[in-house]
Every structure is written in structure tokens, then in C-alpha cells.
Amino acid sequence: MGAVARAIVSPLSIIDRDLGRMVLQVVAVAANFIPGGQPIAAAAALALATLFKPKGPKPEQQERAVKTALPARVSAYGTVRLYGAYILYDTNEDGYACDAWAFHDGRINAILWHYLRDVRVTINGGGFVQKKNGEFGDGDTIRIGTRLGLATETAFSELISRIPGVWSANHRGDGVVTGCMISKPVKAKNFNDVYPSGGPDSNVLSLVVEAQRVFDWRDPAQDPDDPGTWKFSDNAALCTAHYYMNRAYKDWSTHFLPTIDSWTAAADDCDVAMALKYGTGRTVVTASAGATSVTLDNVNGLEVGATITFLSSNETKIVSSIAGLTVHWSGGLTYEYDPDNVIRWLGGGTEPRYRVALAHKHTDSHKVTIGNLLACWDGFVAPRADGALVAWSGRYVDPDPDDLIGSDEIVSYSWDYGVVDEDQFNEVAISYLSADHDYTTVDASAWQDLDAISADGEAKSTPLENAVPSHAQARRLAKRLTAKTMAPNRGSVTTNTRGRKIRGKRFIPLHIEEAGAVFFSGTAEIVRLRRNLQTGGVTFDWIKADPNVDAWNPATEEGEPAPVGNRVAPQALGTPTITSATAELDASGTGARVRIIVEGYERDDITWYARWRSTTDASWNEQEYTDIDAGPAALLVTSVVPVEIAVDVAVAYSVGDGRVSPWSASSTISTSTANLAPEPNTAFTAAGDIGHAAGGWSNSTSSNFGHSELWIGTTTSFGSASQVGSDFTGGPGVSEAFDELLTTGTYYVWSIAFNTSDTASARTGPIEVTVT
């Protein structure tokens, strides 16, 4: 049945329509999910990236309600905004416009917000829309009703009373989320005030919902066979399991219970609390000019002393106290802020690592929807030999040594080192579903490999359009995409029957050797596996696994969310410079760490960051570090890095308002144990007296310690110093003492540790001494 157009045909009765009407039986249909007109999933721009991105073609979606006699069913996971498919489009004899929509197939957990057009509206106890900025009448003009999609629903009484010949108690819409809107006619002189956008056709209803309840086997109160016990969750692993169970019809006892430990580990990984750089809240009520407090819908991570910014104006205030959701400061506001104004602050608390904000059509193939779900947590689901599904979250896991694939298992293989130019990218353009932008899809700051961009002389971009609810999660996934797609070691292996042991595994030890030449030996990540009927084993595609891929520092890696309001771009900070970088043995004697000296910046609010990676990896390990030198230069000592490799290091810094500097140029050092510097000597003392200087130290405790030396000079420049006396050959940790005859004057004394190959540690000192 075709749609019936509305028309304004009388200057007195403003809302009127043609006498024809469109009424569709409420069946199990639902609306398109419209995230800002952007696609949920996209085909990859590059051949290699297709393995790790959302699957399937771009769905045909528009930011409007659907008018068709048989719309596709839609179901959703997480918190999303849904537009409806018309099931009623009519005007009664009194001029009231009566509309109804189907939004979602199956029960949802809750309706959080109502939107007319792109305006979030408030509903009073009678179901009427409250006036907002002069629109929508005086609280008796537009009435909205909704249903959650229970198994047995109740028809809209408001529709029955308005159009009893069209809508009856039998129009229940069992098992479907529905909504209705009745728009009152108004006089011509008031029309532009009440309906400035053009009437009910322009005020289409959309809903922000907590979508489907899903089964969480970790909760003993929930039963896989009783959906009434299930609860809402946007945990990506739980939502993926729900789809397998309810749409792909995988039996719980057969496909999940035998491998439940893997699913539990994956769900737990998705729940891990990840620190956030930014926090965001919306004003709940009007904050008038001169006000010294405001009530927000969220204060996660907000602390006394923090600076909050009203993004619509860039006005800032320093928080003096927080009482519940009400934030206080001194000094009144300059401007007035309506409800729904966005406020942002540094320090956003935490969010779960992997969440979903996805709606899917039931006409989509299973592989498309499952691919979109897995992309939200970089998930990996593989069948075991018995058919049970094994789940792996997007998290690096050390492999089981018993899963080694080597010469005893390999029948044939291919191995590639490096990525051909046409398959390379150095920038990932990301998008996410933003609550700050009325639950539409927006772009965040791109994930970039600045070193690669500098080397290439251009940005080679690829999109990543995951259905996730935060820019921080989108960037964590972009980091994983880059590390996997740009991994230099990759290939394919075919095994004999011994290789069957890796079915259901994601990370394995792999050793490829031929004629004494080792092509690869390390941890491989399986990205695709299939049975090989010729060998009786398996054939799998693999990439080199990157242990740094899950290292995350929100201060430097979270980037910027999409802008809200009139934000002014802050002034850029200067780029720091590394003056020296030295690898040394760590305290355990089994790993290395890097001692970095950086040109200093004289500010009290500086926070330093350093990052490192193997020169053959794409992912950096970025952390905050303390400057351990009181002098003008900054001295940073990294966490443990692997030995016997080449390591790139770089530094950056941030200031108190959240600005982060560009990363310095990277320095490359070797962590070969043959040349690894020992840790410095400790407990160094020195004092001058008549005709001599005396003191001592404790030798380095590093396992490769060889000897110590004492150096003395007449200036603070080490270049003017020279060794005094012979080598100190006590063992690691041994206390050494010196007493040197000197002429009258001022001297500077250093203690230095050396390894057995005469590689020097960082110097301890200088200490100034005066000899009389």
C-alpha cells in the first residue's frame, strides 16, 4: 500500500491530510537503525585489511522513517538510536495526525530518550511532549506512547480513542517495539511557533534504547533457556554469543558449554575497565547566567579541582565541590545553558574495553552481522574438532608451547617479510556512535603512524567504521588493525595430521626453518584456518603477533573525540628532542630498559611519556614516566623491553590543560646482551678534605657487571674529566671505597659501572668536592 502524503489545506485547521489513509498490520517488523547517515560496516580499502574489519557491503540506510508495506526486521545490541517503519499514517476527522511505527523486533530493555527530528524531548506523566525552545506547544499538543516489545503487548489506547474505526485493541504488536504520536491541530497564527519545522511529517519520532537483553552465563541467576532471566548488556562477547544462539541457532549445550571457559575469558576481557582521558556530561536542567552549579547526567571521573568546559561556548569553570550529580564552582556563569548542553573535562574515569552499539537487519546474512559484531572487539571465534565454538577476545595471549607448529608438522608454507606498497596505509580514519551528538555516527581524530607518514611523504588512509559507542574504543581497535595489517611477517602454512591440534587456537608458536635457515620463529596469530583434505591436517593464514598491541596510554593514544559546539583549537606544544638513549640491563638481569635524556621544559605542570617498540613491529608501548633527574634535562627510564632486538624509542609530554606535544623523532638502539650497559652504581658519596677526596659507592647489581671506574674533573662537563686510579673489580653489589690525593681546588666526581665487554652504564654523579 502506498504512502499517503500530508498536506496543509486550510489556513484554520493547520494539520490536515488527504482522505486516504495508510494502516499496516503490526507484525514482527522493525526499523532501520540510522547512525547519522553513515554505514555500520564497510568493505576494506586495502586487501590485507579486509580480514580485520567489519564484514559486508554498506547497508542502504537513510536518516528518516521507512514507509513500505514490508520493511525488513531489525534487532539491535547496546545503546542505539532507532528510527521506525510506519505502521499507521492517518488523520482523524478532528484534524489530529495519528502516526505509529515499529522500531525493533523482540523485546528491548528500556527506552532512554525520545527525539522529534534531531531534538531530544521530555515526556510528562501524561505522555505529552514538553515545550522546548518554544516548540511543541504547551504540554498538551503532541502525545507519544511506546511499547517495549513484550511477548504479549497492549494496544495504544490513545490511538483507539482517536481513530476507533482504524485502531482497535487487537493492534497489540506482540514482540515488537512500537511507538505512536498524536499531533494536535493548531491555529494558523500559532503554527510556526508550535511546528516551525513543518508539522508532524517533519517531527518524526526516533528512540534511544537499551536494546536486547542477552544471556550472561557468569550470572548464576540467568538461564540459557529462559530469556526472562536475561539482562541488558553491551558486552561485545555476550552480544556475539546471543546472536549465535538466537539468530544463527547454535545450541547452548553443544556449541558453548564445552568451551565455556574461553567465552568467559573473552567476556571478562570485554569488561576490563579502561582509563579515559576525557569525561563528558550533559546539563539536565537549564543553567542560568550567574549560576554557580549545574546538574549533569554523568560525573564519572570528575574530581574537585578539575576544569570543566561548556563546549557550546568554551566557557570554563574549576570544580569546587560535587554533590551527587550536581557540580559546584565559584564565580557565576557568563552564559545561560539549556538542557542537553555538553560539558567535558580531563579524567573520564573508565569504560569497559569492548562494547557494541549495533543494529542489524534480519535480511543480512549471518556472516555479515557476525563480522560486524566481532569487529567491535576484534573477536575471533573458531570451531573445535567437536564443533564447539572457541572464543578469543581482542587481547594478546602467550601461546601454549605444546601448540608448536614446526618442521614435524609443516608440509608446505609461504612466508612474506614486509608489506607491498599498494597494500600499505599509515592512517586509519575512524568513526563511532556518539551520545554527545545525539547518537549519530561521527568522526574522531584519525589513528596515525607519524613516522610512516613522514617516511612516505603522504598520508595513506583507510576507513574503520565499527559500531562502537566511544572514540576511545574506536582508536583502540584502530591500533589493533594497524598492527595486524602492517605486520611485516606473514604467510600461510599447510600441516599434516599433527597440525589438527591448533584448531580453535588464535596464538601459536611457529617455527619455519629450511636447510638450516630460520625464516620465522616466534608467536603467530592465526587469522584464518580451514581443513585440508589432501594432507588430513589444516591450512592457516598467519601474521606475526605483536605483544604491544594491547598496551594503552589514554593520555597519548586516546586522541580527540568529535568536536561539540564552538571549540577553539588549542595552541600546539613544541616537539621534544632526545639527546641520548642508552639500553641497560634491568634489575632482574633477564630484560633491558632504556635510559633516555630529553631537553627539558621549565614548567610545573609537565607530564612525560615515553614509548618503545621493536623496529619490526607496528605497535608502540606508551606509558607515563617520572623525570628522575632534578636538573634542567629530563631523565626517563622505560619499563622492561625485550633483549637481543633493535628498539625504537620516542618521547612526548603533556601540560595541565590536557594538550599533548608531538612525539620526538625516534631513536633506535640495540638491546644485544653482549653490549648491554649494566644498571648504574648506587649509594655514591664523595667529600673533600685537606689534600684529598674520599667516598664510595655500591657496585651495580646487574648480572653482566664487570668493573667500576672513578672519574674526576674540574668542571661539570664530563668531557673534561679523566679516570683516577685503577679499575674497581669487586663483584655486583659490593661496596667500593676511594681516597685520592688532590691539590687544592674544586673538583667534580663520577662513578661509572661497566659490563664485561666494557660497555658503560649511565654515570652516577657528579658530586662537587672542595679540597683545601
Buried (B, 14 or more C-beta within 10 A) or exposed (E): EEEBEBEBEEEEBBBBBEEEBBBBEBBBBBBBBBBBEBBBBBBBBBEBBEBBBBBBEEBEBEBEBBBEEEBBBBBBBBBBBBBBBBBBBBBBEEBBBBBBBBBBBBBBBEBBBBBBBBBBBBBEEEBBBBBBEEBBBEBEBBBBBBBBBBEEBEBBEBBBEBBEEBBEEEBBBBBBBBBBBBBBBBEEEEBEEBBEBEBBBEBBBBBBBBBBBBBBBBEEEBBBEEBEBBEBBBBBBBBBBBBBBBBEEBEBEEBBEBBBEBBBBBBBBBBBEBBBBBBBBBBBEEBEEEBBBBBBEBBBBBEEEBBBBBBBBEBEBEBBEBEEBEBBBEEEBEBEBEBBBBBBBBBBBEBBBBBBBBBBBBEBEEEBBBBBBBBBBBBBBBBBEEEBBBBBBBBBBEBEEEBBBEEEBBBEBEBBEEBEEEEBBBBBBBBBBBBBBBBBBBBBBBBBBBBBBEEBEEBBBBBBBBBBBBBBBBBBBBBBBBBBBBBBBBBBBBBBEBBBBBBBBBBBBBBBEEEEEEBBEEBBBBBEBEEBEEBBBBBBBBBBBBBBBBBBBBBBBBBBBBBBBEBEEEEEBEBBEBEEBBBBBBEEBEBBBBBBBBBBBEEEEBBBBBBBBBEBBBBBBBBBBEBEEEEEEBBBBBBEBEBEBEBBBBBBBBBEEBEBBBBBBBBEBBBBBEBBBBBBBBEBEBEBEEEBBBBBBBBBBBBBBBBBBBBBBEEEEBEEBEEBEEEBEBEBEBEBEBEBEBEEEEBBBBBBBBBEEEBBBBBBBBBEBEBE
